[in-house]
Amino acid sequence: MANLLSKLAFWNSADQASTIAKGVGMGVVAASVLTVGLGMYWSSEPEQFDVVAAAKDRAEQRGYLNNSKQLVVGYTTTNALYDIVDTLLNKPGGFITNDIMPPGLFLDNMPSWEFGALVQARDLARALRKEFSRSQSQSTEDENLKIAEPQFNFDTKSWALPSSESEYERGNQELLKYLDRLANKSETNAQFYARADNLNDWLSDVSTRLGSLSQRLSASVENVRENTDLAGDAQATQSTETGDYKYVKTPWSEIDNVFYEARGAAWALIHILRAVEVDFVFVLQDKNALVSLRQIIRELEATQTTVWAPMILNGSGFGMMANHSLVMASYITRANAAIIDLRRLLNQG
């Protein structure tokens, strides 16, 4: 009898252990499915928004939209910067780059997208502080923009004390203060100067960024390039001697990151350029350059087409498989060429 009872106790404990193991296994599977699903949701790229409607909504909410529904010069561009940063902070999953817990910890495409958009926001914030809000080189910096611009350059990886989000949010709050002063007719010390030279300077930074992205995207396929570092100046020198040729190749592990960085940068630029079209409309019309700006936007919009493949493909240039990086490089290069043409028009008297 005792032997039977011991066997029953053993079977009962074995059944309990089996039940616990099954429960743990089902919990692990459910957690894994939830993590994967949440990661896919967080990896979805934000939709584009109407920069003019967003600017008018904010001006109306804050009581600065007059009966003619006309915004002051610079309001649309500055508000576009605010909304780009706000999107980075409040999209699904929030700002993911500094996550230390799953699923954000395991994602790399969205952090790359965030970085691309953030770089454009940083460049525009610098241009606002340095160029757009100042009448000349000896004028003083705007009190809010000189605080906002460094905030956007805070480390993207900081998750606490302080977090990246809190610093970027502080920058956005300073932008709001500048917007309020800009729209307030009694605040004459807050200005936005829509001039051809200011726009040209900012476009120079944009062109440099796009040129770098284009080179990195094209380097998904290894190739040999002529060394043109000192081309155009017979007296030019450099710190370290280099050869006549360069072998360039983006590591395979970084190809998708560069691709999504370019998509994020293009997404941000689309909104900024749409705002620029509003605030610099008279400058662009005077230079007969409005259509050139619209062509740049059109080229960048093509970069936002849905990627139907499950991963970023890296086929050879004329091989049987697609190379998404080369397609992206084509659009980025065309946009950059159009920016160079636009800058040439702005330089003309």
Sequence and secondary structure as in RCSB ss.txt:
>XXXX:A:sequence
MANLLSKLAFWNSADQASTIAKGVGMGVVAASVLTVGLGMYWSSEPEQFDVVAAAKDRAEQRGYLNNSKQLVVGY
TTTNALYDIVDTLLNKPGGFITNDIMPPGLFLDNMPSWEFGALVQARDLARALRKEFSRSQSQSTEDENLKIAEP
QFNFDTKSWALPSSESEYERGNQELLKYLDRLANKSETNAQFYARADNLNDWLSDVSTRLGSLSQRLSASVENVR
ENTDLAGDAQATQSTETGDYKYVKTPWSEIDNVFYEARGAAWALIHILRAVEVDFVFVLQDKNALVSLRQIIREL
EATQTTVWAPMILNGSGFGMMANHSLVMASYITRANAAIIDLRRLLNQG
>XXXX:A:secstr
 HHHHHHHHHHHHHHHHHHHHHHHHHHHHHHHHHHHHHHHHHTS      HHHHHHHHHHHTT   TT    TTH
HHHHHHHHHHHHHHHSTTS  TT  STTGGG  HHHHHHHHHHHHHHHHHHHIIIIIT SSTTS   TTHHHHHH
HHTS TT BSSSBHHHHHHHHHHHHHHHHHHHH TT TT      HHHHHHHHHHHHHHHHHHHHHHHTTS EEE
E  TTTT TT   SS   SEEEE   GGGHHHHHHHHHHHHHHHHHHHHHHHHHTHHHHHHTT HHHHHHHHHHH
HGGGS   SSS  B  TTSSS BHHHHHHHHHHHHHHHHHHHHHHHH  
